Amino acid sequence: MSQDRDNNPRTLFEALPPNVLALAKEADRSVKAGNPDYLPAVLCQVGLPRSPTEGRTFERTSGNVSLQVEAGKAWDGKSWQPLPLPYGVRPRLALVHIATEAIRTNSRTVDVGSSVNAFLTELGLDNGGKAYRQMRQQMTALAACTLRLGRVETRNIGGQDRDFAITLDAKPFRQFEAWIDSSGNQPSLWPTEVELTQEFFESIRETAVPLEHRALAQLSHSALALDLYTWLAHRLHRVRRGGSRISWAALQEQFGTEYRDRKDFKRQFRKRLRETLAAYSAAKVEEVEGGIMLHASPPPIPRTRAAIRKLPKTSKPKA
């Protein structure tokens, strides 16, 4: 199978950058080790909704790669409960934590109870009381949702290039366990553990993009800023000489489907891009007529400085 001109991953599982486990072993020998978090490359390119979304599906497209998120249902011990689409900062950072823990432990089973709360608290997010219940709801929605990845691939057949439309089932979780809280009027679920699908686990191990923990903390107030940071971390070190120009239309398709007015999108995009560049100082991005220009830049985490950070164990806060 071939790659398109933007060098997008051919599937959810394609290695970009090379195997992160080998990278981590190399990093352990580095005196000046960094402490990255990780996210699969495809989720750096197309992300979840940023705000509550009506309906049961959400789509986001970048170039010839598209992600569809479908809301799921969860068994609460008595019936199947419909769940909303996951959205906002918390499920994004939860996916980062899950990917990082999967690499750190080399295991498909990841704790999403107290460890996710500790991770988000470490990034500066309020996760007590109401905020913790919101986090629990978002984690349940994330664990139950279905992801599909679509792309167009060009193949040479009989000396002629032909385009093929490909749909991949990219569901992250094979199963999740949740404690049933029956104290309220209606049973609610408190996720405690997820088991990743083998395919998603391999995509994490083979394509994960190292992210700087400090930058995630600096940008944790904005889902759009997080999306821009992870996208640039994945994209900039692969830009060829001469740069890559991206139009406002393409940027809105990738980052701003929630905005009807392009002026509103451009205003918000510029604001969050300034914040992103402050957190990722090596990134070379400039606004040009009709869009932005990306220039080749070093990744936020040099390959010889990656290491796995271990989080302290903390007890679950009271609801």
N, C-alpha and C positions, 0 to 999 in steps of 0.2 A: 504494500500500500504506500501511497505517496503522501507528501506533506504539501500544504498550500504555501503561498509566497510569504505569508506572515509567520511561517514556521509554527503554526498551532499544533498542539498534540493531536495525533491521529485518533486516539481513543482516550478514554478517561484514564487509562493505565500507562500511557507512554512515558518513558523516562525523560524528564526535563525538570531540574537538572539530574545528573546521574545518581545512582543509588544512594539514598540518604544514610543508610546504615553504614556503608563504607565511609561516607563523609563524616559521620559521627565518630567512627573509630580513628580516623585521621585527626579529628579535632581533639580527641582526648589526649593526643600526644603534643598538642600545641600549648606552649607556655602561656600565650595570651589568648586563652579560649574565650569565645563569646558565649551567649546563652540564647540561642534562637528558639522561637516557636515555629510551627510548620503549618502549611495549608496545601492541599493538592493543587497542582497547577491549574486545572480546569476551573476550580472554584475561585482562583485569582482572576479569572477572565470573565466569568459570568456568575452573579451572586443572587442571593435571596431577596425577597421584597424588603424595602426599608421602612415601610409603614403598614398599618392594617390594610388588608386588601379584601375587597368584596369578591365573592365567587370562590370556587374550589381549585382554580389553577392560576398560575402566574408564569409568564414567560419573559426571558431576557436573552438578547442576541448580541453577539460580538463577531463581526465578520461573517464567516460561514459556520460558526459554532453557536448553537442555541441551547439554552437550558429551560426545561419546563419543570415546575414544582407543583405537585398535586397534593392537596390536603388529605390527610388520612383519618382513620378511626382507630380508637383504642378500646380494648376490653377492660371494663372497670370492675369486673367480678360479677356483674349482673346483666350488663347489656353493652352493645357497641356504641361508644360515644363519638359523635363527629367532632373533629378538632379543626381549628383554624389553620391557615397557612402560617408558618413561622416567619417572623419579621424582626427587623431592627438590629441593634447592636449585640444583644445577648446571644442569640443563636449563632451569629457569625463568630463571636469569640469562643462559644462552646465548641464549634467545629474546629477551631484552632487548637483548643485544649485537647480535644479528642484525638486529633491527628498527632499532636506532640506526645501525648501519653502512649499512643499506639507504637510510636517509634521508640520511646524511652523504654517501654516494657517488652517490645517485640511481641505484643499480644493483641488479638482481635477483641478481647473483652476489656472494657474501660469503665471505671467508676465514674458516674456522672452525678453523684450526690454531693457529698461534702467537697470532693476535689474540684468540681467545677465552681462551686461557691468560693473556694479558697483562691482559685485562679482569678476570678472576676474581682474579688476583693483586693487581691494583689495589684490589679490594674486600676484600682481606685473607684470601682463601681459600688454603689450602695446596694447591699444584698440582704438587708435585714427586713423582717416584717413583710409589708406589702410588696416590696421589691423582690424578696425571695419567692413569694407566691407567684409573681409575674415570671420569674426565672423558671420556676417549676412548670408553669403552663407553656412557656416557650420551648423548654426541653422536651416536654411530652409531644408538642406539635411537631418539633423537629424529628423526634424519633419515629413518629408515625407517618411522616410524609414520604412521598415517592418522588424521586428525581429521574428525569429522562434527559439524555444528551442527544442532540441532533447535529449533524454536520453534513456538508457536501464534500465529497472526495473525488478528485480527478484521477482516472486511471487510463493508461495507454493500452488500448485493445486493438490489435491488428494495425498498429501504426497510427491510430486515431485516438485523440483524447476524448474521454467520455466522463460526464459527471454522474455520480451516484449519490443518492440521499440515504444516509445511514441514521438509524435510531438505536440508541443504546439504553438499556435499563441500568441506571446509575444509583439505585437505592443504596444509601449508606449502611443501613442497619438490618441485620437478619432478625434480631429480636431485641426487645428491651424489657427490663423488669422494673416494676414500680410498686411502691408501698401503697396500699389502699387506705386512704384517710376517710373514715366514716363518721367523723365528728360533726360535720356540717349537715345541711339539709339534703345534699346530694353527694354521693361518694366522689372523691377526687383522687388523682394519682400523683404520687411523688416519685419520679424516676430515680432509680438507684444505680442501674448498670445497663450498658448497651453492649451488644455483640455485633461487631462490624461484619458485613458480608466479606467473603474472601476477596472479591474483586475490588471493593473499596479499600480494603486493607492493603492490597498490592498497589493500588494507585497512590496511597499515602507513602508507602515504602519506596516507590520508584519515581514519583513525580513531585514530591513535596518541595515547596519553595520555602527556604529559611527566611524568617521574619524577625525583626529586632523587637525584643520584649518592651523596651523603653518606648519605641514608636507606637506600639499597640496601646500602651497606657496613655500616651500623649493624645491619641486620636480616638479614644474609647467613648467620647461624647457624641460621635457622629458615625452613622452607618455608611454614609457616602464617603467620608474621609477614610474610613477603613477599607472600603472598596477601591478607592484610588491608590492607597498605599500598597495593598496586596497586588493590584494590577501592575503598578510601576515596578515593584520588586520582582515580579515575574517577567516583565517585558523589556525593561531598559537595557539590561546587559546583553540582549539579543538584537538590539537595533544595529543595522548596518551603517557603514560610512555614508554620510550625507543626510542621515536622519530619516524619520518617518513622520509624515504629516497626516493628521487625523482631523477630519472635518467636524464641525459642530453637529451635523446631522448624524454622523456615525457615533459621536460621543453621546448624543441623546438616546440613540437606539440602545447603546450599551449601558448607560448609567442613568438615563432620565426618562424612562417610559412612564414614570409617575407624574411627569410635568406635561401639561397641555400647552403652555406658553413657553416657547424657546427662550424668551428673554428671562423668565423666572429661572429656567434651568441654567442658563449661562451665568446668571448672578450667583446662584448657589454653587455651581461648579467652580467658579473662580475663587470663591471664599474657601471652599474645602480643599482646593488644590493648593492654595497658599499655606494652609495648615499642614497639608501633607508634605510639601517641600520643606517646611520648617522641621518636620520630624525626620525626613529623609534628605539630608543636606547634600548628599552626593548626586542626587537626581538632577538631570539636566533636561528641563522642560521649559518651553517658552510659548507664549501665545503669539500666533501669526494671523494674518488675515484669513478669515474663514474657519479657524480652528486652532489647534496647537501643534507644535513640532516636538517630537521626542528625539533626543540625542543619546548616543551610546553612553552608558553610565555604569559604574561598578555596582554590583548588588549591595543591598544594605548589610548583608552578612557575608564577608569574604569566605570562600570555601575552606580555607585553612583555619578558620576561627570558629567553626560551628561546634556546639556542644549541647548536651541535653541538660536542661535545668530540672532539678527535683523540687517539688513543692512540699511544704510542711503539711502534715495532716492536721485538719481542724475539725471540730465538731460542727454539726449542722445547726444553724441558728434557729431559734424558736420562731414559729410562724406567727 
